[in-house]
Amino acid sequence: MRLLKKIPMTFEEKDYEIRVLYDDTTINVAAFLNNHPANCFRHQLKIPKNFNVKRLLRTDAVKELIDVSKNDIIEKRGEKLLKVMH
């Protein structure tokens, strides 16, 4: 996957990055902390092949996926899921 955009975010004194990554048919949005995935969540948007991906950055669809990734951190969804899994 290729990096399209990084959005910095600070929560509880930790510096996160929301990364928008893409390949030929998929846009992935995921949170990272210290250059590693911050949780087990990835949010995807399937796109047609040879589509202008940069044009999608300005759409509500991608902005909403970024907001969902931010909320995953704020709501500590990854931590809650790990508690259930253990």
N, C-alpha and C positions, 0 to 999 in steps of 0.2 A: 504494500500500500504506500501511496505517496502522501506526504503531508501537504495539506491545502491551507490550513490556518491554525494558529495557536491563540487561545484566549486565556490570559492569566486570571487567576482567582485566588484570593486569600480567604481561608476559613480556619478559625481557631489557631491562629498564628502559624499556619502551614501554607506554603505557596504551591498551589495546584496549577495544572494546565489542562484546559479542555482542548483536545486536538480533533480537528476535522481532517480525516484521512479519506483517500478514495482510490479506487482502481477503475477498470473499464465499466463496471456495472453496479458499483456499490459505493455509497458514502457512509463512513463509519464515524461516529462521534463518541469519544471516550475520555474519561478523566485520568490524568496522570499525576503522580506525586514522586518527586526525586527521580524522574525519568523512567518510572515503572508504573504499570496500571494501578490506579488508586483503589479500584474495586473490581468486581466481576461483571459489571454492566457495560454493554456496548449497545448503541442505538444506531440502527441502520435505515438507509433510504435506498431502495433499488432504483436505478436509473437506466435508461436505454443506452446501448453501446454508442460510442462516439458523440455523446451529449456534452455540451459546454458546461462543465462542472462549475467553473467560476461564476457563471451566471446564477447558479442555484444558491450561492452564498448570500445573496440579497433577498432570498425568499423567506417567508414565514416558516416553511417546512423545516429548513435547516436551523433557523433561529430557535425554533421550538425544541429541536433535538439538543441544541446547546443548552437551553434552559433546563431541560430534563436532566442532562448530565450534571449541571450545577446543583440541581435539587437532590440528586443522588448523594452528593457529598454533604449538603446541608442537613438532609434528613437522615444521614448515616445509614442508608439502605444497605450498603455492602456489609457493614458491621452487623446489622440486624439479621441479614441472610446467613452470615457465618455462624451466628449463635444458634440458628435453627439447624444448620447443617452438622453441628458438633453435638 
